[in-house]
């Protein structure tokens, strides 16, 4: 089976469903912690669920299949997956990291890994010269998000991988915003791909999970050792929720993208209220060509900067349908202010330096009727603008 949608439903194939006894069409939920040996001298594939669980194994095989990868690993969260990848490095190693990354990743790097004497240099990964000039003799990897958060700018996996391989370092990609449906980064040259499966892959705001894939045998061995030794595994029940979510990934993402396009058209008309809109593939965006060449779609997240005549807190407090919440990629639409929420971990000077201002809004467009979303945004603009006018009159 080679069709992507078929892989979403069946993973590696019908024979991988692990239930020849009943013919169940869903993967069984194996809650057992331990597995009986047939005899003391025999070898058991499964012995203890921290080491290997059949339900988790199906999910790991499934994400590997979707990414054209040899190896997949499931972790208790996206942050746990990122941490697992960073355990590949030792004191004295250096990693080149994108300037615009998720606040939780920045916290992991700045407040935890630095204590292990692992060096980091942050660069603009859209500037290839900047990336290459940051590489040192002790550099081991380049780490970036394919669509950066929150500005939605696209980094070329292909071009970064060419630089990385030229210097003998790994390319590590966080592809949460795109999923394998919109980009298969290993096929563009990445060595390791990370997903927060909490987002689009799970898709229903009901599971925290992280996934990692690679084709590198040595990396895979180290990731498995860490997964087994540290124990940050994804529980079988959570694996089931991600497996269920993945089955509908393509139809959900198609709807996310369709709704995002309609909301974009509406936001484009709000020239009095909005200073700038950030979304991949837009005409005039310097990464537009990369987006068209390396992506199969642009996802459902839109970031925009409000004009000063709109009170940002009043704006995000005003929607009646759209939830004020962090995260993204769920069936529900979510809105937030990165300055105060997802990127609050960044020092104020760093937020200001990269352009994360209090006026910046991130909107994860869900699966609701686009007309309802637009109406909700319209009334939020009216309330925030009215409040600003009242405050100015005082």
N, C-alpha and C positions, 0 to 999 in steps of 0.2 A: 504494500500500500504506500503510495507516494504522495497523494493529494493532501495538502495541508489541513483542510477541514476534516478529512478522514482521520488524520493523525490526532487532531484535537479530540475526537470522539473515542478513538481506540488506542491511542498511544502507539506502542510498537506493534500492536496487532491483537487479534482475538485470543491468540494463544498466550498472551501476556496477562490475562485477566485473573489468573491464579485460582480458578474455581472450576475444576473438571467434574466435581461431584454433583453440583446442582444445576449448572448451566446459567447461573445468575449473570445478568447483563451488566451489573455494576461490580466494581472491584470490591471484594469483601473487606470489612473493617476488622483487622487483626489486632485485638486489644491485649493479646497475650504478651507478658513480659519475657517469658522463657519458653523453650521448645525442647521436647523430649528427644533424647538420642535413642536410636534403635539398638545400639550396643556400644560398649565402652571404647571399642577400637574403631568404630565407624566415624566418618566425617559428616558433620551436619552443616548445611548451608546457613541455617538459622540456629542460633543458640541463645542469644539474648537481644532484646529489641533495641537496645542502645546501639549495638553493632550493626544490626540489620533487621528490618521489619518488612514483611511483604507488602503492606499498604504503602509505606514510605518508598520502598523499592519501585513500586509501580509509578509513583509520581516522579521519582528521580529518573527513571527510564523514559517517562513521558516528556519531561522538559528537555532531556538530551536528544530525543527523537525530533522534537520541534525545532531545536537549534542546530540540527545536523552535527551533534556532538557525540563523543564516545562515552563521556562520563557526566553524570548529574548528581547533585547533592542538595538535600533539603535541610533547612535550619529553622530554628524557633522564631526568627524574625529576619527582616532585611538587614538590620544592624548586626545580627549574629553572623549572617552570611558575609558581610563586609569584613567583620573581625576575623572570620576564618581565613579569608583570603590574605589579610595582612599578617597572619601567623606564618606565612611563607617566608617572611623577611626576618633578619636578625639585627642585633645592635651594630651600628655603623653603616647599614644600608641606607640608600637614598632613593626617594620616590618623587617623581614629578606629578603634581596634582593640579587639576583644574581649579581656577579661582572661584568659579560659580558651582558650588556643590551643596547638596543637602546639609542643613545645619547639624543634623545628627552625625553625619560623616565627618564634618569639621570638628565636632566635639570629640569624636573617637580619635582623630588624628592629633588634635591640639592638646587635649587634656589627658590622653591615655598613652598613645603610641610614642609621643615624644619622651615620656618617662622611660621608655625602653631603648632610648638612644637611637631611634630610627629617624632619619632626617627627611624633611619634606620641603619642596619648593613649589609654590603656587604660581601658575602661569595662565595666560589666556590661550586655551587650546585651539581657538580659531586662528591664532597667529602661529603658524608652523615654525617660523624662525625663532620665536620666543620659546617654543617647546624644545627645539633642538639645542638652543643655547643653554638651556637649564640642565642638560644632561651632564653628569659628572662621571669620573672613573668608577665611583661606587654606586651609581644609579642602577637600580634593578627593575624598575617598572615605571610606566606612565599610566596614571589613573584618571578617568574622566567619566562624566555622564554624557551619553550621546546627544540627548537634548538637555541642556543645562537648566538648572532649577534656581531661580524662577523665570529667567529671561527667555527660555525656549529657543535659544540659539543652538544650531546643529554643529557638532564637531565631526569632521570626517574620520571615520574609523579607518578607512583605507589609507589615508595620508599619514595619520598618526602611527599606524602599524608599520608602514614603510620606514618611518624614522626610527621607531623602536627596534625593528629587526636589523636595521643598519648598524645600530649600536649594541645589539645583543641583549636587549631588555624586553620585558613582558609588556604587552598592551592589555590593560584591565579596563573593562567597560561596564558601567552600570547602565543597563538598558531598560530600566523600569518603565519609563515613559512610553516606550515603543512596543515592548514585548516581541517575541519572535514572529508575530503576525505582520508587523510593520518593518522589522529589520532582523536579519540573522547575522549578528556581528562577527561570529567566528568565520563565516564565509567571506568577510571583508578583511580578514587578517588579524582579528583580535585573538588573544591567547586564553583569556578568561572572561566570562560574561556573568554578571550578577543581576538578579532581579529581586526587588521587594515584591513578593507574590501577594502581599497584602493589597496591592493596588489592582491593576487591570486583570492580572491572572486570576486572582480570587474573585474580585469584582463585586462583592456584595457587602463590604464593610463588616464581615463576620469572622475574619480569620487573620491572624498575624503570622507571616511566613516569609522565608527567604530562600532563594534558589541560586545555585552556582553551576555553571557548565564549563567544561574544558575538553580539549583533545590531547592535551599534554599528559603523558603517562606519569611522569615524575610529579607534576603538580597534583594530579588526581590521587596518587598515593599519599602525598602529604596532606591533602584535604581530607581524605578518609581517615588518616591517623588522627588528625585534629578533631574531626567529627566524633570519632569513637572515644578518644581520650578525654576531651573536654566535655562532650556530652550535650552540646547545644542543638540537639536534634529536634525535628518537627514531630509532634505527637501524631499517632495514627488518625485520630478524629480530625485534627487540623489538616492532615494530608488529604482526607476525604473531601473536605470543603474546597481545597485548592483544585483537586481533580475534577470535582463537579463544576467549579468555575471555569476551568480551562475548556471544558466541552463547548461552552457557548462564547468563547473569547471572540471569535471572528464576527459573529452577528452582533455582539455587544459593541465591539469597537467600530464596526461600520455605522452603528447608530450614534455612538459618541461623536464620531467625525461628522456625520450628517448634521447633528444638532449644533456642533461647534461652528460649522460653516454658516448656519443661519444666525447664530448668536453673533458671529463676527460681522456679518452684514449689518446687523442692528447696531453694534458698537461703533462701526465705521461712521454711522450717521450721527453719533454723539460728539461732534467736534467741539461743542462748548464745554462738555464735561470731561472729555478724555484727551490727554496730551499725547499718549503713544500707546500702541497696541503691539504686543509681542506674541507671535505665533509663527511656526515654521512654514516655509514655502511662500511667504507673502512677497509680492513684487517689491523690489527695492531693498529687501533684506540681504545683507552681504553673504549669508549662508544659504540663500535660496537655491543656488545651483547644487550644493552638496545635498540639500534635502531632496531635490528632484532626482539626483543620481543614486542615492544610497538608501532612501526610505520608500516604503510602499504606501505611506499615508502619514498624517501628521498628528494624530491623536486628538484628545478631547480637552486639553488644558490650554487656557488662554490667560495671559497676563497683560494687564493694562495699567497705565499710570494716570491717576486722576488729576485734573486741573485743580488749582488752588481754590476754586469756587465750590468744590465738593469736599465736605467733611468725610474723611475716609472711614473713621469709626462709625459715624452715623450711617454711612452707606452700607457697610457690611452688617450692621445691626438691624437694618430695615427689611431685608427680604423675608417674605412669609412662606415661601416654598423652598428656597435654596438654603441649605444648612450652613451656619457659621461653624466651620470645623476644619481641622488640618486633615491631611491625607488627600488622596485623589484616586481616580480610576474606578469609582464605585457607581452603582446604578443611580444613586442619589447625586444631585448636583451639590457641590461644596464650594464655599467661598471663604477666603481668608486674607489677612494682611501679613505678608512674609516678614515685614520689619518687626512685628510684635509676636509672631507665632512661629512659623516653620524655621525662620532664620534668626530668631532671637539669640541663639547660641553664639552667633558671630559678634565680635566686639563692635560697638557703635561706629568706630572709625572705619572698620572693614566694611560694614554695611553701606556706609556713605560712599566709600571708595568705589565699590562695585555698582552703585546705583540703586541699592535696595532702600528706598525712602519710605516714610510713613504713608505716602500717597499711592504706593504700589499695591495692586490687588491681583490675587491669583484665583482664577475660577476654573474648577474642574466640572466640565459640562456632563451631566448625567443623561439618563434615558427618558426623561419626562417629555411631554409635548413641548416642542421648541417655542410655540406661541405662549405657553404658560411661563416658561423661563424668561422670555423677553418681557412679558407683562410684569413679572416680579422685579426684574432689573429696572424697568421704567419707573415703577412706583418707588423703588429704593433711591434712584437718582433724584426724583422729585422731593423726597423727604430730606435727603442729605443736602440738597441745594437750598431748600427752604430753611433748614436749620442754620446753614452758613449765613444766609441773608439775615436771619433773626439775630444771630450772634454779632454780625457786623454792625447792625443798627444800634446795638447797646452801647 
